[in-house]
Amino acid sequence: MKRVLLIFIGALIIGGLVGCSATQKASNNNELQVTEETQEKSSTTNKEQITEMTQPNKPTTDMEFIDISGTFYTTSGDTASVKLLSRNKWEVSYSTLEGDVNATFETNWENSGQEKQSKTPMKKSDEYSGFHVLVTYVNESDIEIIMEDGDPTHKMVFTKQKPKENENYEIVLQGDLSSFAGQFSNDNFNKQIADSEFTLGGYSPDDYYNNRTTVFPTLSKNGYWNGITSHGNYEIKASDMPQKTNGYFEVHVHGTNPGANNGELTFFLVPPNVSGPDGTLSKDRRVFQVLFDGKLRLLEYQKEDWWKEYQSQ
């Protein structure tokens, strides 16, 4: 009887040991499977992250639309108006010394870091298609439009930021006189033109009506043209850049016609609400020319469509 009892107890002990061993193996197998699955998922995630990090910027979808319509400004205060013609096709209108210009272009957006950019051809109203338009979009209030054709003097930059009062005149210090650009005349000279029946200088009345003459002294972005006086062209030299004093600018321009006008002219360019070299204050921009005897002459800007006042005289 004792022997039977011992055999039974031994069987229970052996069975318990076998059960524990099986449970431990199953547990180990489960842990191994979980570890392998975790490693596989981690490996897959790492591969996906590496792929995302090494993948270059991709163009956005062709159907993406960003509204860039509205008014844009240059640092000199000029404006351009952009309006939507159809999806991603635009018309831009702006002014130059030669007159008003319209042009069309399309946008084709690509991602560039935190920005979106579009560079496409631009077709002007005069059929010239050498320009490209680069549009950089950050948000609806931070948009830049650059129009260029490879000639630095033709490049135009517009942004959504309207320049602060008189801030646009600071570009004079860089040799850019755009903020004071314009033609100059006075009543006496306009009467001479009218008395010639708008043919002074060999031009036709239609030339005068459409501003296609060179008779008027003109201040431009790069210099000065003294008009019918001697047809002399003057420009700013890099070695003699404009200087600012007492809130206005002293500008020296140098003749570019050897033997004809290789001299130097001096102008004072006065922003609005700044006291000029004559000690007076004006709400208008003003240009003073320093004459050979040192005296100042205030140049009068020619009015738009000035000729209408003189047609009946």
Wavefront OBJ file of the C-alpha trace (Angstrom):
o trace
v 0.000 0.000 0.000
v 2.826 2.319 0.873
v 4.471 1.473 -2.423
v 1.346 2.346 -4.407
v 1.053 5.672 -2.571
v 4.691 6.544 -3.316
v 4.230 5.765 -7.013
v 1.133 7.988 -7.167
v 2.897 10.918 -5.461
v 5.872 10.534 -7.827
v 3.583 10.641 -10.838
v 2.004 13.892 -9.609
v 5.426 15.518 -9.117
v 6.644 14.484 -12.589
v 3.407 15.727 -14.174
v 3.781 19.084 -12.438
v 7.331 19.473 -13.662
v 6.348 18.641 -17.226
v 3.466 21.162 -17.101
v 5.732 23.914 -15.800
v 8.253 23.185 -18.517
v 5.586 23.345 -21.232
v 4.183 26.598 -19.841
v 7.648 28.167 -19.725
v 8.367 27.117 -23.324
v 5.042 28.556 -24.510
v 5.778 31.768 -22.668
v 9.238 31.943 -24.195
v 7.804 31.294 -27.664
v 5.221 34.062 -27.225
v 7.878 36.504 -26.027
v 10.079 35.639 -29.025
v 7.177 36.160 -31.445
v 6.287 39.540 -29.900
v 9.951 40.604 -30.062
v 10.239 39.613 -33.720
v 7.002 41.456 -34.623
v 8.184 44.557 -32.742
v 11.543 44.481 -34.506
v 9.832 44.080 -37.886
v 7.485 47.030 -37.235
v 10.392 49.163 -36.023
v 12.392 48.285 -39.120
v 9.447 49.176 -41.371
v 8.914 52.501 -39.566
v 12.599 53.383 -39.869
v 12.554 52.604 -43.594
v 9.484 54.818 -44.059
v 11.142 57.655 -42.119
v 14.342 57.368 -44.157
v 12.309 57.372 -47.376
v 10.459 60.532 -46.299
v 13.715 62.265 -45.313
v 15.506 61.468 -48.554
v 12.565 62.112 -50.877
v 13.022 65.462 -52.767
v 10.425 68.230 -52.840
v 7.630 67.209 -55.176
v 5.407 69.476 -57.243
v 1.973 70.009 -55.834
v -0.935 68.596 -57.740
v -1.769 70.245 -61.040
v -5.221 71.022 -59.684
v -3.966 73.053 -56.701
v -5.252 76.619 -56.724
v -3.871 79.549 -54.742
v -5.544 82.944 -54.965
v -2.965 85.691 -55.631
v -5.370 88.364 -56.876
v -5.148 91.864 -55.458
v -2.904 94.928 -55.349
v 0.877 94.676 -55.142
v 3.499 97.364 -54.462
v 7.097 98.178 -55.372
v 9.496 99.795 -52.910
v 9.102 103.023 -54.892
v 5.331 103.013 -54.344
v 4.257 101.886 -57.814
v 1.397 99.388 -57.925
v 0.357 96.362 -59.924
v -3.088 94.781 -60.034
v -3.485 91.015 -60.430
v -6.860 89.544 -61.344
v -8.042 85.997 -62.017
v -9.001 85.118 -65.596
v -9.584 81.393 -65.082
v -8.239 78.702 -62.797
v -4.495 79.407 -62.318
v -4.482 81.944 -65.180
v -3.920 85.602 -64.318
v -3.696 89.103 -65.749
v -1.323 91.668 -64.228
v -1.620 95.397 -64.954
v 1.077 97.932 -64.095
v 2.601 101.185 -65.346
v 6.008 102.076 -66.775
v 7.483 105.307 -68.112
v 6.354 104.136 -71.551
v 2.745 103.727 -70.438
v 0.327 101.186 -68.998
v 1.091 97.494 -69.524
v -1.066 94.365 -69.308
v 0.327 90.840 -69.278
v -0.949 87.313 -68.726
v 0.646 84.316 -67.045
v -0.269 81.037 -65.377
v 0.772 79.575 -62.037
v 2.170 76.074 -61.631
v 3.004 75.589 -57.972
v 5.876 73.633 -56.476
v 6.751 73.165 -52.816
v 9.920 74.926 -51.648
v 10.340 74.400 -47.922
v 7.666 76.424 -46.144
v 6.896 78.330 -49.352
v 5.247 77.597 -52.658
v 6.785 78.874 -55.880
v 5.696 79.180 -59.491
v 7.942 80.232 -62.388
v 6.228 80.502 -65.766
v 6.435 82.596 -68.965
v 4.630 85.931 -69.146
v 3.063 87.330 -72.315
v 2.834 91.125 -72.453
v 0.185 93.103 -74.281
v 2.799 94.145 -76.863
v 3.262 90.424 -77.678
v 6.752 90.363 -76.128
v 7.185 86.978 -74.442
v 10.740 87.211 -73.115
v 9.607 87.781 -69.529
v 9.188 85.140 -66.822
v 7.148 85.538 -63.652
v 8.394 84.091 -60.364
v 5.684 84.031 -57.691
v 6.615 83.127 -54.117
v 3.681 82.430 -51.779
v 4.023 82.171 -47.988
v 0.520 83.238 -46.986
v -2.196 85.552 -48.308
v -0.421 88.647 -46.945
v 3.106 87.557 -47.889
v 3.346 87.152 -51.671
v 6.197 88.293 -53.919
v 6.021 88.645 -57.710
v 9.231 89.110 -59.724
v 9.056 89.880 -63.444
v 12.326 89.726 -65.393
v 13.754 88.984 -68.821
v 17.474 88.795 -68.027
v 18.032 92.554 -68.329
v 18.537 93.950 -64.781
v 17.044 97.307 -65.803
v 13.766 95.578 -66.753
v 13.380 93.641 -63.491
v 10.330 94.526 -61.407
v 9.567 93.276 -57.891
v 6.097 93.549 -56.343
v 4.982 92.502 -52.855
v 1.817 92.700 -50.763
v 3.499 95.083 -48.324
v 2.588 98.721 -48.915
v 5.673 100.900 -48.287
v 5.537 103.221 -45.311
v 5.467 106.963 -45.906
v 8.788 108.169 -47.373
v 10.350 104.702 -46.944
v 10.194 104.223 -50.702
v 12.461 107.232 -51.207
v 15.379 105.555 -49.434
v 16.212 103.594 -52.594
v 17.741 106.831 -53.915
v 20.780 105.990 -51.780
v 21.234 102.887 -53.950
v 21.293 104.984 -57.116
v 17.637 104.299 -57.975
v 15.775 107.544 -58.690
v 12.439 105.871 -59.537
v 10.615 107.492 -56.623
v 11.308 110.930 -58.150
v 10.933 109.925 -61.800
v 8.947 112.163 -64.119
v 9.051 114.819 -66.827
v 9.523 118.523 -66.120
v 8.163 121.614 -67.830
v 6.566 124.980 -67.102
v 3.846 127.191 -68.481
v 6.162 129.137 -70.816
v 7.562 126.018 -72.466
v 4.121 124.440 -72.811
v 2.904 127.615 -74.551
v 5.823 127.424 -76.997
v 4.755 123.906 -77.895
v 1.124 124.952 -78.283
v 2.163 127.960 -80.422
v 3.977 125.540 -82.742
v 0.693 123.654 -83.055
v 2.328 120.784 -81.189
v 5.067 120.270 -83.776
v 8.060 121.650 -81.830
v 11.133 119.507 -82.344
v 9.757 117.926 -85.500
v 7.057 115.951 -83.720
v 3.390 115.626 -84.610
v 0.476 116.581 -82.351
v -0.268 112.889 -81.911
v 3.265 112.393 -80.586
v 2.662 115.015 -77.924
v -0.777 113.683 -77.032
v 0.675 110.193 -76.484
v 3.915 111.275 -74.800
v 6.188 110.082 -77.598
v 8.636 112.994 -77.562
v 12.027 113.657 -75.991
v 11.665 117.426 -75.637
v 11.047 117.465 -71.871
v 13.770 117.189 -69.223
v 13.222 113.822 -67.561
v 14.389 112.184 -64.359
v 14.438 108.385 -64.680
v 15.492 105.444 -62.566
v 19.108 105.593 -63.706
v 19.703 109.283 -64.393
v 18.611 112.465 -66.148
v 17.780 113.548 -69.710
v 17.922 117.314 -70.287
v 15.468 117.275 -73.174
v 15.493 119.464 -76.249
v 18.085 121.780 -74.660
v 21.001 119.629 -75.832
v 19.703 116.062 -75.919
v 22.165 115.222 -73.176
v 21.986 112.039 -71.156
v 23.354 111.886 -67.595
v 23.683 108.965 -65.221
v 24.802 108.127 -61.690
v 28.301 106.723 -61.253
v 29.033 103.969 -58.746
v 31.918 106.096 -57.449
v 29.617 109.052 -56.764
v 26.452 107.712 -55.166
v 23.679 109.945 -53.754
v 23.989 111.188 -50.186
v 21.298 112.067 -47.661
v 21.430 115.259 -45.644
v 18.760 117.021 -43.576
v 16.161 114.493 -44.754
v 16.639 115.006 -48.513
v 19.069 113.650 -51.115
v 21.966 115.232 -52.982
v 22.438 113.557 -56.359
v 25.248 114.021 -58.884
v 24.742 112.815 -62.456
v 27.479 112.663 -65.075
v 27.226 113.224 -68.833
v 27.496 110.149 -71.041
v 27.892 111.855 -74.438
v 31.663 112.403 -74.958
v 32.423 115.837 -76.335
v 28.813 116.949 -76.054
v 27.879 116.758 -72.377
v 30.604 115.203 -70.299
v 29.936 117.541 -67.394
v 28.193 117.046 -64.072
v 24.799 118.184 -62.804
v 23.636 118.364 -59.192
v 20.080 117.880 -57.932
v 18.417 117.913 -54.535
v 15.550 115.405 -54.280
v 13.159 116.261 -51.450
v 10.518 113.765 -50.185
v 7.059 114.997 -49.105
v 6.791 116.831 -45.775
v 10.546 117.426 -45.627
v 12.077 120.886 -45.492
v 14.117 121.447 -48.664
v 17.369 123.323 -49.322
v 15.281 126.479 -49.851
v 13.999 126.225 -46.277
v 10.381 125.534 -47.270
v 8.137 122.572 -46.500
v 5.751 120.900 -48.961
v 3.411 117.926 -48.983
v 4.660 117.085 -52.485
v 7.923 115.517 -53.647
v 10.246 118.141 -55.123
v 13.329 118.297 -57.340
v 15.768 121.217 -57.207
v 18.533 121.695 -59.765
v 21.711 123.484 -58.715
v 22.590 125.993 -61.447
v 26.120 126.945 -62.474
v 26.019 130.066 -60.292
v 25.018 127.995 -57.255
v 21.406 129.137 -57.237
v 18.531 126.669 -56.947
v 15.817 126.118 -59.546
v 12.680 124.180 -58.638
v 11.718 121.843 -61.481
v 7.969 121.560 -62.073
v 6.565 118.114 -62.786
v 4.614 117.983 -66.036
v 0.930 117.232 -65.452
v -0.721 114.240 -67.059
v -2.594 115.237 -70.242
v -1.155 118.732 -69.839
v -1.766 119.497 -73.510
v -5.537 119.608 -73.045
v -5.207 122.951 -71.247
v -3.352 124.467 -74.213
v -5.326 123.171 -77.194
v -7.672 126.162 -77.253
v -4.926 128.747 -76.735
l 1 2 3 4 5 6 7 8 9 10 11 12 13 14 15 16 17 18 19 20 21 22 23 24 25 26 27 28 29 30 31 32 33 34 35 36 37 38 39 40 41 42 43 44 45 46 47 48 49 50 51 52 53 54 55 56 57 58 59 60 61 62 63 64 65 66 67 68 69 70 71 72 73 74 75 76 77 78 79 80 81 82 83 84 85 86 87 88 89 90 91 92 93 94 95 96 97 98 99 100 101 102 103 104 105 106 107 108 109 110 111 112 113 114 115 116 117 118 119 120 121 122 123 124 125 126 127 128 129 130 131 132 133 134 135 136 137 138 139 140 141 142 143 144 145 146 147 148 149 150 151 152 153 154 155 156 157 158 159 160 161 162 163 164 165 166 167 168 169 170 171 172 173 174 175 176 177 178 179 180 181 182 183 184 185 186 187 188 189 190 191 192 193 194 195 196 197 198 199 200 201 202 203 204 205 206 207 208 209 210 211 212 213 214 215 216 217 218 219 220 221 222 223 224 225 226 227 228 229 230 231 232 233 234 235 236 237 238 239 240 241 242 243 244 245 246 247 248 249 250 251 252 253 254 255 256 257 258 259 260 261 262 263 264 265 266 267 268 269 270 271 272 273 274 275 276 277 278 279 280 281 282 283 284 285 286 287 288 289 290 291 292 293 294 295 296 297 298 299 300 301 302 303 304 305 306 307 308 309 310 311 312 313
